[in-house]
């Protein structure tokens, strides 16, 4: 299926509905996820998995709503980002309250599912590329067959994700070099903003023109 993108929540975080081999995947879970769930139910889509590009609050706080709507759904995140979700997201909530207390209070009653899986148990069709820097466990999901890569907050159209919330700038630059090695025609589906291609970003994104 052609990827469907829906920007959700106060941070306008992109969530994608996309084919993953024989499965239907949701990539990232912004809060609130009601429009995403309604769109799938309107089309009779029952997703099989949630693939998280990283575990920051604006990509994971919709998990409870998604799990309630689709109880059998599997959820994956990098093991290096699991600490954000431990103890019902205690570390994540502390981080959110430090810079966005209004969103923190809005989401304080949300429960993080306790059975989230690491990508070591993932067997789908995406190549899971470790692209740390925005967070230690940020990943990009690459499909050579479809010619696309979901980059989360590692790479945006014309920019990159911040590194002051558990990230590392040097690692981010190395991750961009890894992404730059993909074919120029590869479509970039980022965590925020519009689509691009690897070739376009190599020519126009100052962080990839180094």
Secondary structure as UniProt FT lines:
FT   STRAND          4..8
FT   TURN            9..12
FT   STRAND          13..20
FT   TURN            21..22
FT   STRAND          23..27
FT   HELIX           34..42
FT   TURN            43..44
FT   STRAND          49..51
FT   HELIX           57..60
FT   TURN            61..62
FT   HELIX           63..69
FT   TURN            71..72
FT   STRAND          74..77
FT   HELIX           79..84
FT   HELIX           86..99
FT   HELIX           101..106
FT   TURN            107..109
FT   STRAND          117..118
FT   HELIX           119..121
FT   STRAND          127..130
FT   TURN            136..137
FT   STRAND          139..143
FT   TURN            144..147
FT   STRAND          148..152
FT   STRAND          155..156
FT   TURN            157..158
FT   STRAND          159..160
FT   TURN            164..166
FT   HELIX           169..180
FT   TURN            184..185
FT   STRAND          187..190
FT   STRAND          196..197
FT   HELIX           198..204
FT   TURN            206..208
//
